[in-house]
Each structure stands twice: as structure tokens, then as C-alpha cells.
């Protein structure tokens, strides 16, 4: 199976640029995420980390008494 794909890709001019582009996108995304994590405000991180612990769930089929 891989032999058929590799054979077809070898016939395309400039196909070697696509792995480099995908690597750059991958690297830039995680570098940006890394930068955001270290520059984010501590209050925002604390607020977001407490979201799963809050009990303010809204259920549309039940009425609060």
C-alpha cells in the first residue's frame, strides 16, 4: 500500500515542501502555546482550573425550587 502512495508522490513536483510546512505549523503552534502558558495571568489560570469544581450546572429539564 505504501509503495503505491510513495510512487505517486515521487511524480509530483515540489512535494517535499509539504512535510516542511506541516512541521513548521506543528512547531509554531506548540511554541505559541508554550509562550501563552508562561505569560498567562495567574488569576486566569486559577479561575479556569476551578471550573470543573463549580456546581453551577444548568439542566434544562429540571426546575430549581
Secondary structure, 3 states (H helix, E strand, C coil): CHHHHHHHHHCCCCCHHHHHHHHHHHHHHHHHHHHHHHHCCHHHHHHHHCHHHCCCCCCCCCCCC
